[in-house]
Amino acid sequence: MNRYTNGLLTSAQVIEELVKVAREISADRERARELGLTEDEPAFYDAVAANPSAVEEMGKGILAQIAKALVEQVRNDVTIDWKVREQARDRIRAKVKRLLRRFGYPPDRQPEAIERVLKQTEVKAEEWA
């Protein structure tokens, strides 16, 4: 928008970008629908599916189940000040680690997946708290 305001983009280019964003959103919603995910779950699915070997080894169905379980568990533990309190963050980290282990997520990739899940939780925390 700043580029448009500064005269660097034309109205047609802005509309073109908006159409592109709308198509991406529509594709994301369709993908979530195909996986049977609710509105909050695709972000957590993407966090655990970022590891190509996990997708190959476990399959999209299991990763979708993990995303559903993550949202359920994490949503229950998010408090208003969870980002500030290290204890709450550690509790969520431990729950995520146990859940990934229970589903057989590749152990070598768990730390990266846990960090991605925590980042997604930060984004959703204000909405959930």
N, C-alpha and C positions, 0 to 999 in steps of 0.2 A: 504494500500500500504506500509505503514511503516513496518508492520509486515512481509510482503513479503520480503522487502528490508533487513530486519534484519534476514532473514532466518527462521522466525517462521511459515511461510505458504509456502506450495508447490505451484507450478504453477497450478496444478489440483484444489487445494482449491480456488485459486484466480479466476479461470475460473468458478468454481461452484458458487461463490459469484456473479460474473458478470451475470451469467445466471439467478440467483435468482432476482437480481435487474431488469434485462430486463423483466422478467415475471411480476414483480410488476408494472413496468411502463406500460406494455401492458394492465394489468388489470385495472389500473387507467384510461387509455385512453378509454377503452371499457365502463367503468362505466360512464365516462363523455359523451360519445356518446349516451348511453342509456338515460341519463338525458337531452340530447340536449344542453350541455354546450360547450362553446368554450374553448380554451386553458387556458385563465386566470380565468375562472369562477369556476372550481372545488375547488380551494383553498378557495374561499369565500363560496362555498357551504359547504365545510367541517367545516368552522368556525361557520356557523349557524346550521349545522346538528350535531354538537358535543353534543348537548343537546338531549338525547333520548326522552324526553317527547315532545320536539318540533317536532321531526320526527313523533312520534306516533300521536300527535294532529293535525299537519298541513299536513303531507304527503310530500313525496319527490318532487312532482310536484310544490307545493307552495314554498318550500325551493329553488328549482332550479330557480323559478321566482325571488325570493329575491336575489339570487346570481347574476343573470343577471342585476338586477336593481342596486345592490351594485357596481358592476364593472363599470357600466355606470356612476353612480354618483361620485364615488371615483376617477375614472380615470380623470374626468374633473376638479377635485379640487387639484390633486397632483401637487405640484410645486417642483422645484429642491431642495429648502431648507425647505420643509414642515416639516421634522423631527425636525428641529431646531426651527422653529417658532411655538410657542404654539397656536397662534391665528388660524393658518391654521389647526392644529391638532384638535382644538376645533370645528371648522367649520365642519370638516369631521365627528367628533363624533356626532354632532347634526344632521347631515343629516342621518347618519346610524341609530340613535335612532328614528328619524321620520319615516324612511322607515320601520324599524322593527315594529313600532307601527301600521303603515298603513296596514301591512300585518297580524297583529294580533299575532305577535310573543309573546310567554309567557312572561309577564312582569317580573316575578321573575328571569328569566334567561337572560334578556336583557343586563345587565352590563357585564356579562361574554362573551356574543356573541359580544358585541361592542369591547371589548378588543381583542378578537381573530381576528375580522375584521381589527382593527388597526394594529395588528401584521402582518397580511397578506399584508396590504397596505404598511407597511415598506419594506417588501420583494420586492414588485412590484414597489415601488416608483421610483427607479433608472431607471428601464426599461421604465416606462411611462413618466417620466419627460423629 
